Amino acid sequence: MLGPKIEALPDDHPSKAQCLHNLSLLFGSVGNRAESKRLLIHALRLGRELGDDQQVADSLCHLAGANRLMGLEKEGIHQVKEASEIFQRLGDTASQSRCLINLAWALHDDKQLDAAEETASHVIDLLLEDEQFIVCNGHRVLGTIYHSKGDAEKAIHHFGVALGIASSLGMEDQLFWTYFALAELFFTKGCFCGAHAFVEEAKSHAVNNTYLLARASWQNAKFWYHQHRFEEAKSEALSALDVFEKLGATNNAEDARMILGLIERNAGGNGLGSSHT
């Protein structure tokens, strides 16, 4: 196995921290956040011991993202701020900007919406036409922020900008997550047809990525559930759960089980109290 071989390297091996870091990103890409975090903590410790500021900052930035996705936003905010300060000291503007976008995501999840908006807007204004991946991600987080603020018009505008950048550069991952976000927006507005259509569009950009396809199935299950289409919801949720369990994506698996539990309780014909939760 690749993981044990890497961890068997001596701690002072020059490539060990970077190998652990890269491996953590692979686990994170399939939703295995616990293993991703464990490897990042190991890489961070080695980076500090070796005095490798670049490695420390990289590990902190990605560790903040892992913590955010595990619901540990405040811990992530602290880590990404430290990473940003290190990148600033190193003169690495692009990496600092990437960190600040991660900070905007963490602030959003921590319900600090104004601070999140200010942070993301500042980064976009600084980068202008440079670093288009970061700019794209910045518009995506702004779309999510405005969605949370209840401003659908501004949200759709920023999602549209993100789609334009991602399409021009063939960034399939960004296209997937932007359509995923648009599906959520239309769902909250009660436009189920639009929501399902955006899920299908997201799937077309999953590029045979089983984790992303499972995320789309989970999203569809949620939408079907709220439409009282319990059979369709159950089928999608079971499909998603099977993939999440195989990949070790425990948080996502819990979400799928939650939907299945709701279906079990409400599929007997008693109806639901509301079309939204």
C-alpha positions in Angstrom: 0.0 0.0 0.0 1.3 3.5 -0.9 0.3 5.1 2.5 2.3 2.7 4.8 5.3 2.9 2.5 5.4 6.6 2.7 4.9 6.7 6.4 7.8 4.2 6.8 10.2 6.7 5.4 12.4 8.4 8.1 10.9 11.7 9.3 14.0 13.6 8.0 13.6 12.3 4.5 13.4 15.4 2.3 10.4 14.2 0.3 8.3 12.6 3.1 6.3 15.6 4.1 5.4 16.4 0.5 4.5 12.8 -0.2 2.2 12.8 2.8 0.7 16.1 1.7 0.0 14.8 -1.8 -1.5 11.6 -0.5 -3.8 13.6 1.8 -5.1 15.5 -1.2 -6.0 12.2 -2.9 -8.0 11.1 0.1 -9.7 14.5 0.3 -10.7 14.3 -3.3 -12.8 11.2 -2.6 -14.4 12.6 0.6 -12.2 10.7 3.1 -11.7 13.8 5.2 -10.5 12.0 8.4 -7.6 10.3 6.6 -6.8 13.5 4.7 -6.7 15.4 8.0 -4.5 12.8 9.7 -1.9 12.9 6.9 -1.9 16.7 6.7 -1.3 16.9 10.5 1.7 14.5 10.0 3.0 16.6 7.1 2.6 19.8 9.1 4.5 18.4 12.0 7.4 17.4 9.7 7.4 20.7 8.0 7.7 22.5 11.3 10.5 20.2 12.5 12.4 20.8 9.3 11.8 24.5 9.3 10.2 24.3 5.8 7.9 27.3 5.8 6.5 26.6 2.4 5.5 23.1 3.5 4.0 24.4 6.7 1.9 26.9 4.9 0.7 24.5 2.3 -0.3 21.9 4.9 -2.0 24.6 7.0 -4.0 25.8 4.1 -5.3 22.4 3.1 -5.8 21.4 6.7 -8.0 24.4 7.1 -10.1 23.1 4.1 -10.3 19.6 5.6 -11.5 21.0 9.0 -14.1 23.2 7.3 -15.6 20.3 5.5 -15.7 18.4 8.9 -17.6 21.3 10.5 -14.6 22.7 12.3 -14.7 26.1 10.8 -13.2 28.1 13.6 -10.1 25.8 13.7 -9.9 26.2 10.0 -10.0 30.0 10.2 -7.1 30.0 12.6 -5.0 27.7 10.4 -5.7 29.5 7.1 -4.8 32.9 8.6 -1.5 31.5 9.8 -0.9 30.1 6.3 -1.7 33.4 4.7 0.8 35.2 6.9 3.5 32.8 6.0 2.8 33.0 2.3 2.9 36.8 2.6 6.3 36.7 4.3 7.5 34.4 1.5 6.2 36.7 -1.2 4.0 34.0 -2.6 1.1 36.1 -3.7 -0.8 33.4 -5.6 -0.7 31.0 -2.7 -1.7 33.7 -0.3 -4.7 34.5 -2.5 -5.7 30.8 -2.6 -5.5 30.9 1.2 -7.7 33.9 1.4 -10.4 32.2 -0.8 -10.2 29.3 1.6 -10.7 31.8 4.5 -13.8 33.2 2.7 -15.2 29.7 2.5 -14.5 29.1 6.2 -16.0 32.5 7.2 -19.1 31.6 5.2 -19.5 28.3 6.9 -19.0 30.1 10.3 -21.9 32.4 9.4 -19.6 35.4 9.1 -21.1 36.4 5.8 -20.1 40.0 5.5 -16.4 39.1 6.4 -16.5 36.3 3.9 -17.9 38.6 1.2 -15.3 41.2 1.9 -12.4 38.7 1.8 -13.4 37.1 -1.5 -14.1 40.4 -3.2 -10.7 41.7 -2.1 -8.9 38.8 -3.6 -10.8 39.0 -6.9 -10.1 42.7 -7.2 -6.4 42.1 -6.6 -6.0 39.3 -9.0 -8.0 40.7 -11.9 -7.2 38.5 -14.9 -4.3 36.6 -13.2 -4.7 33.2 -11.6 -8.0 32.3 -13.2 -8.6 29.2 -11.1 -8.5 31.3 -7.9 -10.7 33.9 -9.5 -13.2 31.2 -10.5 -13.3 29.8 -7.0 -13.7 33.3 -5.7 -16.8 33.9 -7.7 -18.1 30.5 -6.7 -17.8 31.4 -3.0 -19.4 34.8 -3.6 -22.3 33.1 -5.3 -22.6 30.8 -2.2 -22.4 33.8 0.1 -25.1 35.7 -1.7 -27.3 32.6 -1.7 -26.9 32.4 2.1 -27.8 36.1 2.2 -30.9 35.5 0.2 -29.8 37.5 -2.8 -30.5 35.1 -5.6 -29.8 37.6 -8.4 -26.2 38.3 -7.2 -25.7 34.6 -6.5 -26.7 33.7 -10.0 -24.4 36.5 -11.4 -21.3 35.2 -9.6 -22.1 31.5 -10.4 -22.4 32.6 -14.1 -19.0 34.3 -14.0 -17.5 31.2 -12.4 -19.1 29.0 -15.2 -17.7 31.3 -17.9 -14.1 31.0 -16.5 -14.3 27.3 -15.8 -15.8 26.6 -19.3 -13.1 28.6 -21.1 -10.3 26.8 -19.3 -11.9 23.3 -19.1 -12.0 23.2 -15.3 -14.3 20.2 -14.9 -14.2 20.2 -11.1 -15.2 23.8 -10.9 -17.9 23.3 -13.4 -19.3 20.4 -11.3 -19.4 22.3 -8.1 -20.8 25.4 -9.6 -23.7 23.5 -11.2 -24.1 21.7 -7.9 -24.4 25.1 -6.1 -26.9 26.3 -8.7 -29.0 23.2 -8.1 -29.1 24.0 -4.3 -30.1 27.6 -5.1 -33.0 26.6 -7.3 -34.0 23.9 -4.8 -34.3 26.5 -2.0 -36.5 28.6 -4.3 -38.8 25.7 -4.9 -37.8 25.3 -8.5 -37.4 21.5 -8.5 -37.3 21.1 -12.3 -34.4 23.6 -12.5 -32.7 21.9 -9.5 -32.8 18.5 -11.1 -31.6 19.9 -14.4 -28.5 21.5 -12.8 -27.8 18.2 -11.0 -27.7 16.5 -14.4 -25.5 19.2 -15.8 -23.2 18.7 -12.8 -23.0 15.0 -13.5 -21.9 15.7 -17.1 -18.7 17.3 -15.6 -17.9 14.5 -13.1 -15.6 13.0 -15.7 -16.1 9.4 -14.4 -15.3 10.6 -10.8 -17.3 8.2 -8.7 -17.2 10.4 -5.6 -18.6 13.4 -7.5 -21.3 11.2 -9.1 -22.3 10.0 -5.7 -22.5 13.6 -4.4 -24.9 14.3 -7.3 -26.9 11.2 -6.5 -27.2 12.3 -2.8 -28.3 15.8 -3.9 -31.0 14.3 -6.2 -32.1 12.1 -3.4 -32.7 15.1 -1.2 -34.6 16.9 -3.9 -36.8 13.8 -4.6 -37.5 13.4 -0.9 -38.8 16.9 -0.7 -41.1 16.2 -3.6 -42.4 13.1 -1.8 -40.9 10.9 -4.6 -39.7 8.4 -2.0 -38.8 5.5 -4.4 -36.6 7.7 -6.5 -35.1 9.3 -3.4 -34.3 5.9 -1.9 -32.7 4.6 -5.0 -30.4 7.7 -5.4 -29.5 7.7 -1.6 -28.6 4.0 -1.6 -26.4 4.4 -4.7 -24.6 7.3 -3.1 -24.2 5.5 0.3 -22.6 2.5 -1.4 -19.9 4.7 -3.0 -19.3 6.8 0.1 -18.8 3.7 2.3 -16.4 2.2 -0.2 -14.4 5.5 -0.3 -14.4 6.0 3.4 -16.3 9.3 3.0 -17.8 9.0 6.4 -19.4 12.5 6.6 -21.1 12.0 3.3 -22.2 8.5 4.2 -23.9 10.0 7.3 -25.8 12.5 5.1 -27.0 9.6 2.9 -28.1 7.6 5.9 -30.0 10.6 7.2 -31.9 10.9 4.0 -32.7 7.2 4.1 -33.9 7.5 7.6 -36.2 10.3 6.6 -37.6 8.3 3.7 -38.3 5.3 6.0 -40.2 7.5 8.5 -42.2 9.4 5.8 -42.8 6.9 3.0 -45.8 5.2 4.7 -48.3 7.7 3.3 -48.4 10.0 6.3 -47.1 12.9 4.3 -44.6 15.6 5.3 -45.2 18.8 7.2 -43.4 21.0 4.7 -41.6 20.8 1.4 -38.5 22.4 2.8 -36.4 21.9 5.9 
